[in-house]
């Protein structure tokens, strides 16, 4: 088999694994297409670059140097959440491993390693063995409910007004002049897809305003 056919076959195997992880695991819980595009693009480009470097017998250190550069990249137009950064790191690390394994004919080890990575990611995404919590910062207008003896009323009001299963509230800055307070709401993610918009708003450091108190 020619070198070009071998390269295309290896690239197809690497891309298949990437699609399974991005489309089958990540996208089913967080359907954000721009992140999915970035994951697949980084994966494909990294694999081809490292495969070409291997074919012309350049130092393996150059490949790891390229991996290190990619791994510290940040998008300046939008802050990338930790979860998405983890997927990006995985999508960069996999082709580094796959290029080395496939170029040396270790197909069985390729299947085993990629299968384990995909299985672990699937297991973690489903939250098996873990309770998935998230936090949301809001500006709250009913400061009379901040008294410790009215904590149950406060949580009930927040659940009603946000639609989130809030179970813990941390009080931050209190403005007695404007009758408002900054609260950090902790709630359990029962269905991650239902809270994509809320989580995105929290990630970019927006502060949702609670509805104004009726006069």
Phi and psi in degrees as a GROMACS rama.xvg file:
@    title "Ramachandran Plot"
@    xaxis  label "Phi"
@    yaxis  label "Psi"
@TYPE xy
-67.991  161.881  UNK-2
-63.3974  -37.1574  UNK-3
-66.7842  -41.2889  UNK-4
-65.6967  -38.8351  UNK-5
-62.9391  -41.9297  UNK-6
-62.7899  -44.7595  UNK-7
-65.976  -38.5317  UNK-8
-64.9402  -45.8504  UNK-9
-63.3673  -40.443  UNK-10
-64.1696  -36.7867  UNK-11
-66.1195  -40.907  UNK-12
-64.0163  -43.097  UNK-13
-63.5053  -43.1925  UNK-14
-65.8307  -36.1313  UNK-15
-60.4327  -44.8166  UNK-16
-62.8235  -42.5253  UNK-17
-62.5549  -42.0566  UNK-18
-64.7494  -40.7427  UNK-19
-59.6254  -43.4847  UNK-20
-70.9997  -47.5639  UNK-21
-72.4596  -50.4117  UNK-22
-80.3283  -38.2305  UNK-23
-86.4124  -24.1616  UNK-24
-114.698  -57.0917  UNK-25
-69.8492  -51.5784  UNK-26
-68.7585  -25.2907  UNK-27
-70.2359  -23.6937  UNK-28
-104.637  -27.3173  UNK-29
-137.614  89.1747  UNK-30
-77.8046  69.1739  UNK-31
-108.991  105.958  UNK-32
-69.3969  -32.0481  UNK-33
-67.5606  -34.7569  UNK-34
-69.8507  -41.6002  UNK-35
-59.7446  -41.8017  UNK-36
-60.7172  -44.9667  UNK-37
-63.5712  -42.1995  UNK-38
-60.3821  -48.9169  UNK-39
-68.2391  -38.8358  UNK-40
-63.8699  -46.3369  UNK-41
-61.3971  -41.14  UNK-42
-61.8287  -49.2058  UNK-43
-65.7532  -47.3539  UNK-44
-62.2737  -44.379  UNK-45
-61.911  -41.9245  UNK-46
-63.162  -46.9813  UNK-47
-65.1283  -41.4266  UNK-48
-62.3034  -46.7094  UNK-49
-69.3522  -33.1011  UNK-50
-66.6112  -42.1049  UNK-51
-65.8724  -41.307  UNK-52
-60.3395  -37.5736  UNK-53
-69.9408  -35.3996  UNK-54
-69.7342  -31.2757  UNK-55
-97.5407  14.1995  UNK-56
58.7188  39.7584  UNK-57
-80.1624  166.283  UNK-58
-62.7475  139.132  UNK-59
-62.7901  -25.5036  UNK-60
-61.2019  -30.4504  UNK-61
-66.2632  -39.059  UNK-62
-63.5506  -43.2624  UNK-63
-69.0141  -31.5089  UNK-64
-64.3988  -40.5256  UNK-65
-64.0069  -41.2107  UNK-66
-61.1685  -40.954  UNK-67
-64.7452  -39.203  UNK-68
-64.8985  -46.1173  UNK-69
-62.9987  -36.2269  UNK-70
-70.0538  -19.0338  UNK-71
-104.835  6.34185  UNK-72
-68.1282  144.086  UNK-73
-132.467  143.63  UNK-74
-80.6512  130.37  UNK-75
-85.6615  -20.1195  UNK-76
-81.849  -19.6934  UNK-77
-156.762  135.264  UNK-78
-70.6602  129.231  UNK-79
-92.2488  125.435  UNK-80
-62.2861  161.343  UNK-81
-60.8877  -40.1886  UNK-82
-61.2524  -46.7182  UNK-83
-67.4803  -34.661  UNK-84
-64.5099  -35.7534  UNK-85
-64.4182  -43.8833  UNK-86
-63.6581  -40.3496  UNK-87
-61.9476  -43.2171  UNK-88
-60.8603  -42.0644  UNK-89
-63.7607  -41.157  UNK-90
-69.9319  -20.0391  UNK-91
-88.7145  -37.4094  UNK-92
-70.2469  -37.8565  UNK-93
-59.0542  -49.4503  UNK-94
-65.5378  -26.8681  UNK-95
-63.1133  -45.6586  UNK-96
-69.1047  -44.9819  UNK-97
-65.8008  -38.8045  UNK-98
-61.5675  -39.7269  UNK-99
-69.4145  -43.275  UNK-100
-68.5622  -47.6711  UNK-101
-70.7421  -37.2802  UNK-102
-66.2126  -21.3201  UNK-103
-104.046  7.03745  UNK-104
79.6256  17.7118  UNK-105
-89.8087  68.4457  UNK-106
-67.2048  -41.5935  UNK-107
-62.9188  -42.4247  UNK-108
-67.0426  -34.4187  UNK-109
-60.1485  -48.3932  UNK-110
-63.1094  -43.2924  UNK-111
-64.4481  -48.6537  UNK-112
-64.9492  -46.6596  UNK-113
-68.6521  -35.4615  UNK-114
-62.9768  -41.2237  UNK-115
-65  -42.9776  UNK-116
-61.8922  -47.7197  UNK-117
-62.947  -40.4866  UNK-118
-64.9955  -43.0986  UNK-119
-65.2935  -41.9315  UNK-120
-63.3083  -42.2931  UNK-121
-61.7088  -42.7791  UNK-122
-64.1506  -43.3501  UNK-123
-68.4638  -39.3435  UNK-124
-63.5812  -34.1778  UNK-125
-78.868  -7.60737  UNK-126
71.1434  22.2003  UNK-127
-66.3263  117.941  UNK-128
88.6696  -2.62854  UNK-129
-130.616  148.58  UNK-130
-100.325  121.668  UNK-131
-90.6353  112.926  UNK-132
-111.963  156.584  UNK-133
-141.725  162.968  UNK-134
-126.651  148.926  UNK-135
-138.612  129.665  UNK-136
-95.2033  127.669  UNK-137
-133.321  159.758  UNK-138
-102.783  121.362  UNK-139
-110.721  142.011  UNK-140
-107.403  -7.52705  UNK-141
-103.881  75.7449  UNK-142
-71.5478  -13.5757  UNK-143
-67.1971  -18.3084  UNK-144
-87.0631  0.938118  UNK-145
-79.583  -10.2304  UNK-146
-61.7735  139.487  UNK-147
-54.02  -36.0276  UNK-148
-71.6613  -12.6125  UNK-149
-111.271  22.0818  UNK-150
-61.5992  -38.2025  UNK-151
-62.8079  -40.8047  UNK-152
-65.3875  -38.6763  UNK-153
-61.9034  -48.6516  UNK-154
-64.3405  -40.0442  UNK-155
-62.8828  -41.2347  UNK-156
-65.4689  -41.7757  UNK-157
-66.4256  -39.9836  UNK-158
-62.4151  -40.6524  UNK-159
-67.5223  -38.9552  UNK-160
-87.1103  -24.4112  UNK-161
-102.199  -22.2643  UNK-162
75.5016  13.4608  UNK-163
-106.745  147.056  UNK-164
-78.0009  67.8507  UNK-165
-68.9347  133.837  UNK-166
-128.22  -8.25253  UNK-167
-146.22  139.698  UNK-168
-130.172  128.955  UNK-169
-112.001  124.343  UNK-170
-88.5626  127.98  UNK-171
-102.922  -124.75  UNK-172
-73.9919  133.257  UNK-173
-112.783  126.08  UNK-174
-108.29  101.02  UNK-175
-73.7519  -22.7227  UNK-176
-70.5335  -43.3576  UNK-177
-96.4982  3.32396  UNK-178
52.9659  53.7353  UNK-179
-144.715  161.544  UNK-180
-148.341  149.402  UNK-181
-92.0175  124.628  UNK-182
-120.293  147.715  UNK-183
-111.694  114.29  UNK-184
-94.387  130.932  UNK-185
-109.919  125.74  UNK-186
-140.017  158.137  UNK-187
-91.693  133.922  UNK-188
-82.029  102.156  UNK-189
-85.1773  -33.9361  UNK-190
-143.01  102.141  UNK-191
-56.3605  -38.5861  UNK-192
-62.5956  -28.328  UNK-193
-70.4495  -18.2849  UNK-194
-116.415  19.8098  UNK-195
-61.1263  -43.9256  UNK-196
-65.4514  -43.1477  UNK-197
-64.2945  -44.9007  UNK-198
-63.3819  -39.8244  UNK-199
-64.3534  -39.9913  UNK-200
-64.0724  -38.895  UNK-201
-68.3484  -36.854  UNK-202
-64.8474  -38.6179  UNK-203
-86.1719  14.4843  UNK-204
64.6109  33.4738  UNK-205
-81.6155  155.121  UNK-206
-120.166  94.6069  UNK-207
-60.803  139.464  UNK-208
-97.509  129.442  UNK-209
-69.5422  155.474  UNK-210
-61.0314  148.221  UNK-211
-66.02  147.987  UNK-212
-68.388  134.423  UNK-213
-64.6511  139.754  UNK-214
